Amino acid sequence: MTDAGGRDTLPPMRALLTLSALAAVFASPALAAEIPLVPVAPEEVSAPAPLAPLAADSPWTERFAAAADELLPALRSGDESRWAPLLGGQWLAVSERERVRTLLNDRHSPFRHALFAKGFTHRTILGWAPATLTAEEQAAIAARPEAEAIICWSSSGDSQWPATAVEADNAPGRPYACARIAYSIRGAAPAWRAFIEQPPGDRDVPHT
């Protein structure tokens, strides 16, 4: 096609159509997500931080030990009116109540072996290994009004405990049962709440 001056108008028209097509592609979220403008390197998977027993002289050790002493008999009782307030009370969702209730009653659950087996129940209080923290970070954590620790119980005396928080998941077959406790001394009175973790695949699968 030519205009009155005999000039070819197809190249400009092709350019316009090409730009319109590209604009349509990048205007589509689905297609734009599939076509990165620059190469994107895959995210590196970081190794889980190792756990270590809380130091005996840590200002938090006594606090977590007292919380664990309160949590253990509540879980062992199986009485929801005793353990639910320690796991969030009114903020504990109905689905979470059911999940914990099922876990405590599941004969394959680590809690059944750790809390209800005959004999002595061993306990450890774990924090994140100091080797992974700088001296400044350790000092900052010690001075902070909030802290977290993982409490684990076992009926076995071989001291086999989780090496990372990922292993404190109460998966079937674990030789220990664990709870994560978030503790705060901010405000007029100290307060803490326990969390009982499970692998995503085991949350909705009863084993009884």
SERO-4910 file (N, C-alpha, C, O; in steps of 0.05 Angstrom, whole numbers):
BEGIN
 pado doro    nc1    nc2    nc3   cac1   cac2   cac3    cc1    cc2    cc3    oc1    oc2    oc3
  Met    A     17    -24      0      0      0      0     18     25      0     38     26     14
  Thr    A     10     45    -16     25     70    -17      6     93    -13    -19     91    -17
  Asp    A     17    116     -4      0    139     -1      2    156    -27     14    148    -47
  Ala    A     -9    181    -25    -10    197    -49     18    204    -58     22    209    -82
  Gly    A     37    205    -41     64    211    -48     80    187    -57    103    189    -63
  Gly    A     67    164    -58     80    140    -67     97    126    -47    113    108    -53
  Arg    A     95    134    -21    111    122      0     98     97     11     73     96     13
  Asp    A    113     78     18    103     53     29     96     57     58    112     65     74
  Thr    A     70     51     65     61     55     92     60     30    108     53     31    132
  Leu    A     67      6     97     66    -19    112     86    -21    135     78    -30    156
  Pro    A    111    -13    131    130    -16    154    121     -1    179    121    -13    200
  Pro    A    112     25    177    102     38    201     78     24    213     76     22    238
  Met    A     61     13    196     37     -1    206     45    -26    221     34    -32    242
  Arg    A     65    -41    209     74    -65    223     86    -58    250     81    -73    269
  Ala    A    101    -37    252    113    -28    277     92    -22    298     94    -29    321
  Leu    A     71     -8    289     49     -2    307     35    -27    317     29    -29    341
  Leu    A     30    -46    299     17    -71    308     35    -87    327     25    -98    346
  Thr    A     61    -87    322     80   -101    339     80    -89    367     79   -103    387
  Leu    A     81    -62    369     81    -49    395     54    -54    409     54    -58    434
  Ser    A     32    -55    394      6    -60    407      5    -88    418     -6    -93    440
  Ala    A     17   -108    404     18   -135    413     34   -138    438     26   -151    457
  Leu    A     57   -125    439     74   -126    463     61   -113    487     62   -123    509
  Ala    A     47    -91    482     32    -78    504     11    -96    515      7    -97    539
  Ala    A     -3   -111    498    -23   -130    507    -11   -152    523    -23   -161    543
  Val    A     12   -162    515     25   -183    530     32   -175    558     26   -189    578
  Phe    A     45   -152    561     54   -143    587     31   -131    604     34   -128    628
  Ala    A      8   -126    591    -15   -117    607    -29   -141    619    -45   -137    638
  Ser    A    -24   -165    610    -36   -189    621    -19   -199    645      4   -206    640
  Pro    A    -29   -200    670    -13   -208    693     -3   -237    689     20   -242    697
  Ala    A    -19   -254    678    -11   -282    676     13   -285    657     32   -299    663
  Leu    A     11   -271    634     33   -273    615     57   -258    624     80   -266    620
  Ala    A     53   -235    637     75   -219    646     91   -234    667    116   -232    669
  Ala    A     77   -250    683     91   -265    704    108   -287    692    128   -295    704
  Glu    A    101   -296    668    116   -317    655    139   -307    639    157   -323    631
  Ile    A    140   -281    634    161   -270    616    176   -249    632    170   -225    629
  Pro    A    196   -256    647    212   -236    662    227   -218    643    237   -227    623
  Leu    A    229   -193    651    244   -174    634    274   -179    635    288   -174    616
  Val    A    283   -189    659    312   -196    661    313   -224    673    295   -233    687
  Pro    A    334   -239    668    337   -266    679    337   -264    709    350   -247    721
  Val    A    322   -283    722    319   -283    751    332   -309    761    324   -331    753
  Ala    A    351   -306    779    365   -330    790    347   -342    811    333   -328    826
  Pro    A    346   -369    813    329   -382    833    339   -374    861    363   -371    866
  Glu    A    320   -372    880    327   -365    907    343   -387    921    337   -411    917
  Glu    A    363   -379    936    379   -398    950    364   -408    975    351   -392    989
  Val    A    364   -434    980    351   -446   1003    371   -445   1026    391   -459   1025
  Ser    A    364   -430   1047    382   -428   1070    378   -452   1088    355   -462   1091
  Ala    A    399   -461   1100    398   -483   1119    384   -475   1145    388   -452   1154
  Pro    A    368   -492   1157    355   -485   1182    375   -479   1203    396   -492   1205
  Ala    A    370   -459   1220    388   -452   1242    389   -474   1262    368   -485   1270
  Pro    A    413   -482   1272    415   -504   1291    404   -495   1319    405   -471   1326
  Leu    A    395   -514   1334    386   -509   1361    407   -519   1381    424   -536   1375
  Ala    A    406   -507   1405    425   -515   1427    410   -510   1453    393   -493   1455
  Pro    A    417   -525   1473    405   -521   1500    409   -493   1509    431   -481   1506
  Leu    A    389   -481   1521    391   -454   1533    412   -455   1555    412   -473   1571
  Ala    A    428   -435   1556    449   -433   1576    436   -431   1604    416   -418   1608
  Ala    A    449   -445   1623    438   -446   1650    437   -418   1662    420   -412   1679
  Asp    A    456   -400   1654    457   -374   1666    441   -353   1650    442   -329   1655
  Ser    A    427   -362   1629    410   -344   1614    387   -334   1631    375   -350   1645
  Pro    A    381   -308   1629    359   -298   1645    332   -310   1636    312   -307   1651
  Trp    A    331   -322   1613    307   -333   1602    302   -363   1611    280   -372   1610
  Thr    A    323   -376   1619    321   -405   1625    300   -410   1647    283   -428   1644
  Glu    A    302   -396   1669    283   -400   1691    254   -394   1682    236   -408   1691
  Arg    A    250   -374   1666    224   -366   1657    212   -389   1640    189   -396   1643
  Phe    A    228   -398   1621    217   -420   1603    213   -446   1619    195   -461   1613
  Ala    A    230   -451   1638    227   -475   1655    201   -474   1670    187   -494   1672
  Ala    A    194   -451   1681    169   -448   1696    145   -451   1677    125   -464   1684
  Ala    A    147   -440   1653    125   -443   1633    122   -473   1626    100   -483   1624
  Ala    A    144   -487   1622    143   -515   1615    131   -532   1637    116   -551   1632
  Asp    A    137   -525   1662    126   -539   1685     96   -535   1686     82   -553   1697
  Glu    A     86   -513   1676     57   -509   1676     44   -522   1651     22   -533   1653
  Leu    A     58   -522   1629     47   -534   1604     46   -564   1605     26   -576   1596
  Leu    A     66   -577   1616     67   -606   1616     42   -619   1628     30   -636   1615
  Pro    A     35   -613   1653     12   -626   1665    -14   -620   1651    -33   -636   1650
  Ala    A    -16   -596   1639    -40   -589   1624    -43   -606   1599    -65   -616   1593
  Leu    A    -21   -610   1584    -22   -628   1561    -27   -657   1569    -43   -671   1557
  Arg    A    -14   -665   1591    -17   -693   1600    -45   -699   1609    -54   -722   1607
  Ser    A    -59   -679   1620    -86   -683   1630   -106   -689   1607   -126   -703   1611
  Gly    A   -100   -679   1583   -118   -682   1561   -143   -665   1563   -161   -666   1546
  Asp    A   -144   -649   1584   -167   -631   1589   -164   -605   1573   -146   -589   1579
  Glu    A   -181   -602   1554   -179   -578   1537   -182   -552   1552   -170   -532   1545
  Ser    A   -197   -553   1574   -201   -528   1590   -175   -521   1604   -172   -498   1614
  Arg    A   -156   -539   1606   -130   -533   1618   -109   -526   1598    -94   -507   1602
  Trp    A   -108   -541   1575    -86   -534   1556    -93   -512   1536    -75   -498   1527
  Ala    A   -118   -509   1530   -126   -488   1510   -118   -460   1519   -108   -445   1502
  Pro    A   -122   -452   1544   -114   -425   1552    -84   -420   1549    -76   -397   1544
  Leu    A    -68   -441   1551    -39   -438   1549    -30   -437   1519     -8   -429   1513
  Leu    A    -48   -444   1501    -42   -444   1472    -57   -421   1458    -60   -421   1434
  Gly    A    -66   -401   1473    -78   -378   1461   -105   -371   1471   -115   -349   1466
  Gly    A   -119   -390   1484   -145   -385   1495   -165   -376   1473   -170   -391   1454
  Gln    A   -176   -352   1477   -197   -343   1458   -185   -338   1430   -200   -336   1411
  Trp    A   -159   -335   1428   -146   -331   1402   -139   -357   1388   -129   -357   1366
  Leu    A   -144   -380   1401   -138   -406   1389   -162   -414   1372   -184   -419   1382
  Ala    A   -158   -415   1346   -180   -421   1327   -192   -449   1333   -178   -466   1344
  Val    A   -217   -452   1325   -230   -477   1329   -216   -500   1315   -213   -522   1326
  Ser    A   -206   -494   1291   -192   -515   1276   -166   -523   1290   -158   -546   1289
  Glu    A   -153   -503   1303   -128   -509   1317   -134   -525   1343   -118   -543   1350
  Arg    A   -156   -519   1356   -164   -535   1379   -168   -564   1371   -158   -583   1385
  Glu    A   -182   -568   1349   -187   -595   1340   -161   -610   1332   -158   -633   1338
  Arg    A   -143   -595   1320   -118   -607   1311   -102   -616   1336    -91   -638   1336
  Val    A    -99   -599   1356    -84   -606   1380    -98   -628   1395    -85   -646   1404
  Arg    A   -124   -627   1397   -139   -649   1410   -134   -676   1397   -129   -696   1410
  Thr    A   -134   -675   1370   -129   -700   1355   -101   -710   1359    -96   -734   1363
  Leu    A    -82   -691   1359    -54   -698   1363    -49   -711   1390    -35   -731   1393
  Leu    A    -61   -700   1411    -57   -710   1438    -69   -738   1442    -60   -754   1458
  Asn    A    -91   -743   1426   -104   -769   1429    -95   -790   1409   -103   -813   1411
  Asp    A    -78   -782   1390    -69   -800   1370    -48   -819   1382    -28   -810   1393
  Arg    A    -53   -845   1379    -35   -864   1391     -8   -865   1377     12   -876   1388
  His    A     -6   -854   1353     19   -852   1339     34   -826   1344     56   -822   1334
  Ser    A     22   -808   1359     33   -782   1364     57   -784   1383     56   -800   1401
  Pro    A     78   -768   1378    100   -767   1397     91   -760   1425    104   -768   1445
  Phe    A     69   -745   1428     60   -737   1455     51   -762   1471     54   -763   1495
  Arg    A     40   -781   1457     31   -805   1472     54   -820   1484     52   -829   1507
  His    A     77   -821   1470    100   -835   1480    116   -818   1500    126   -828   1520
  Ala    A    117   -792   1495    133   -774   1512    120   -768   1538    133   -766   1559
  Leu    A     94   -764   1538     80   -755   1562     65   -776   1577     60   -773   1601
  Phe    A     59   -798   1564     42   -818   1577     56   -845   1581     44   -864   1592
  Ala    A     81   -848   1572     95   -873   1576    103   -875   1605    106   -855   1619
  Lys    A    106   -900   1614    114   -904   1642    143   -896   1646    159   -898   1627
  Gly    A    149   -886   1669    176   -878   1674    179   -847   1674    159   -833   1674
  Phe    A    204   -839   1675    211   -810   1678    209   -796   1651    218   -807   1631
  Thr    A    197   -772   1651    196   -756   1627    219   -736   1627    221   -719   1644
  His    A    237   -739   1607    260   -721   1605    252   -696   1590    233   -696   1574
  Arg    A    266   -674   1595    259   -649   1583    284   -633   1576    305   -635   1589
  Thr    A    282   -618   1554    303   -599   1546    291   -573   1537    268   -573   1527
  Ile    A    305   -552   1541    297   -525   1532    317   -515   1512    340   -511   1519
  Leu    A    308   -512   1488    326   -506   1466    322   -477   1455    300   -467   1453
  Gly    A    345   -465   1449    344   -439   1435    362   -441   1410    373   -462   1404
  Trp    A    364   -419   1396    380   -419   1371    409   -418   1379    417   -402   1396
  Ala    A    425   -435   1367    453   -439   1375    468   -412   1374    467   -398   1355
  Pro    A    483   -405   1396    498   -380   1397    519   -379   1375    526   -357   1367
  Ala    A    528   -401   1365    549   -401   1344    539   -387   1319    555   -377   1303
  Thr    A    513   -387   1315    502   -374   1291    496   -344   1296    488   -331   1277
  Leu    A    501   -334   1320    496   -306   1326    522   -292   1334    540   -304   1346
  Thr    A    523   -267   1328    546   -251   1337    543   -244   1366    521   -247   1378
  Ala    A    564   -235   1379    563   -227   1407    542   -205   1411    528   -205   1431
  Glu    A    541   -186   1392    522   -164   1394    494   -174   1393    476   -165   1407
  Glu    A    489   -194   1375    462   -205   1372    454   -220   1397    431   -219   1406
  Gln    A    473   -235   1409    467   -250   1433    460   -230   1456    441   -235   1471
  Ala    A    475   -209   1459    469   -189   1479    442   -176   1475    427   -171   1494
  Ala    A    436   -170   1450    410   -157   1444    387   -176   1450    367   -167   1461
  Ile    A    390   -201   1445    369   -221   1451    365   -223   1481    342   -224   1491
  Ala    A    387   -224   1496    385   -226   1525    372   -202   1538    358   -205   1558
  Ala    A    375   -179   1526    364   -155   1537    335   -149   1527    322   -131   1537
  Arg    A    326   -164   1507    300   -159   1495    278   -168   1514    282   -187   1530
  Pro    A    255   -155   1514    233   -163   1531    217   -187   1520    198   -196   1533
  Glu    A    224   -197   1497    210   -220   1486    231   -241   1477    253   -234   1469
  Ala    A    223   -266   1479    241   -288   1470    225   -312   1464    201   -315   1472
  Glu    A    237   -330   1449    224   -356   1442    243   -379   1448    267   -376   1447
  Ala    A    231   -401   1455    247   -425   1460    230   -449   1452    205   -447   1450
  Ile    A    243   -472   1448    229   -496   1441    233   -516   1464    255   -522   1472
  Ile    A    210   -525   1476    211   -544   1498    204   -571   1487    185   -575   1473
  Cys    A    221   -591   1493    216   -618   1484    216   -638   1507    231   -634   1526
  Trp    A    200   -658   1505    198   -679   1525    202   -706   1512    196   -710   1488
  Ser    A    213   -725   1527    218   -752   1516    217   -772   1540    225   -765   1562
  Ser    A    208   -795   1534    208   -817   1554    234   -832   1552    239   -850   1569
  Ser    A    250   -826   1532    276   -840   1529    298   -824   1541    298   -799   1541
  Gly    A    317   -838   1553    340   -824   1565    364   -821   1548    386   -815   1558
  Asp    A    361   -825   1522    385   -824   1504    391   -796   1494    409   -792   1478
  Ser    A    375   -777   1504    381   -748   1498    380   -743   1468    397   -728   1458
  Gln    A    362   -755   1454    359   -750   1425    339   -728   1422    315   -732   1426
  Trp    A    349   -704   1414    332   -681   1412    333   -669   1384    352   -675   1369
  Pro    A    314   -651   1377    316   -639   1350    341   -622   1346    348   -607   1365
  Ala    A    353   -624   1323    376   -608   1317    369   -581   1306    384   -562   1308
  Thr    A    345   -579   1294    335   -553   1283    306   -551   1290    293   -571   1298
  Ala    A    294   -527   1287    266   -523   1293    249   -539   1274    226   -547   1281
  Val    A    258   -545   1250    243   -561   1231    237   -588   1242    216   -600   1237
  Glu    A    256   -599   1258    253   -626   1269    236   -626   1294    230   -648   1304
  Ala    A    228   -603   1304    211   -602   1327    181   -600   1318    166   -584   1329
  Asp    A    174   -617   1299    148   -615   1285    128   -635   1295    106   -637   1284
  Asn    A    135   -652   1314    117   -672   1325    107   -691   1304     84   -701   1306
  Ala    A    123   -697   1284    116   -716   1264    116   -744   1276    131   -750   1294
  Pro    A     98   -762   1266     98   -789   1276    126   -802   1274    140   -799   1253
  Gly    A    134   -816   1294    160   -829   1294    181   -813   1308    203   -824   1314
  Arg    A    176   -788   1314    196   -772   1329    199   -784   1357    178   -791   1369
  Pro    A    223   -786   1368    226   -796   1395    222   -775   1417    228   -780   1440
  Tyr    A    211   -753   1410    205   -731   1429    181   -716   1419    173   -717   1396
  Ala    A    169   -701   1438    147   -683   1431    155   -655   1439    169   -651   1459
  Cys    A    147   -635   1423    157   -608   1428    134   -587   1427    114   -591   1414
  Ala    A    139   -565   1440    122   -541   1439    140   -517   1437    161   -516   1450
  Arg    A    132   -498   1421    147   -472   1420    133   -453   1439    108   -450   1438
  Ile    A    148   -438   1455    137   -419   1473    148   -391   1467    172   -387   1465
  Ala    A    129   -373   1464    136   -345   1460    131   -330   1486    108   -332   1497
  Tyr    A    151   -317   1497    150   -306   1524    155   -276   1523    172   -267   1508
  Ser    A    139   -261   1538    143   -232   1539    143   -222   1568    126   -230   1584
  Ile    A    162   -205   1575    162   -192   1601    155   -162   1598    160   -146   1616
  Arg    A    145   -156   1575    136   -128   1570    110   -123   1584     92   -140   1583
  Gly    A    107   -101   1597     82    -95   1610     83   -102   1640    104   -107   1651
  Ala    A     59   -101   1653     58   -104   1682     65   -132   1691     77   -135   1712
  Ala    A     57   -152   1676     61   -180   1684     72   -196   1661     64   -192   1638
  Pro    A     90   -215   1666    100   -232   1645     77   -248   1633     58   -255   1646
  Ala    A     80   -254   1607     60   -270   1593     73   -288   1573     94   -281   1562
  Trp    A     61   -311   1569     72   -329   1549     50   -345   1535     28   -347   1546
  Arg    A     56   -356   1512     37   -372   1497     53   -395   1484     75   -391   1473
  Ala    A     41   -418   1484     53   -441   1472     41   -447   1444     17   -441   1440
  Phe    A     57   -459   1427     48   -466   1400     58   -495   1396     81   -502   1402
  Ile    A     40   -512   1385     47   -539   1379     47   -543   1349     26   -540   1336
  Glu    A     70   -548   1338     73   -550   1309     68   -578   1298     71   -598   1313
  Gln    A     61   -579   1273     59   -605   1258     67   -600   1229     64   -578   1219
  Pro    A     77   -621   1216     83   -618   1187     57   -613   1172     36   -623   1180
  Pro    A     57   -596   1151     33   -590   1137     17   -614   1128     -8   -614   1129
  Gly    A     31   -636   1120     17   -659   1110      3   -675   1132    -14   -692   1126
  Asp    A     11   -671   1157     -1   -686   1180    -23   -671   1194    -36   -682   1212
  Arg    A    -27   -646   1186    -47   -630   1201    -75   -640   1198    -91   -637   1216
  Asp    A    -82   -651   1175   -109   -659   1170   -112   -689   1167   -132   -699   1158
  Val    A    -91   -704   1174    -91   -733   1170    -91   -747   1197    -70   -748   1211
  Pro    A   -114   -758   1206   -114   -772   1232   -100   -799   1229   -103   -812   1209
  His    A    -86   -806   1250    -71   -832   1250    -82   -852   1269    -71   -874   1272
  Thr    A   -104   -845   1283   -115   -863   1303   -130   -886   1289   -141   -904   1302
***
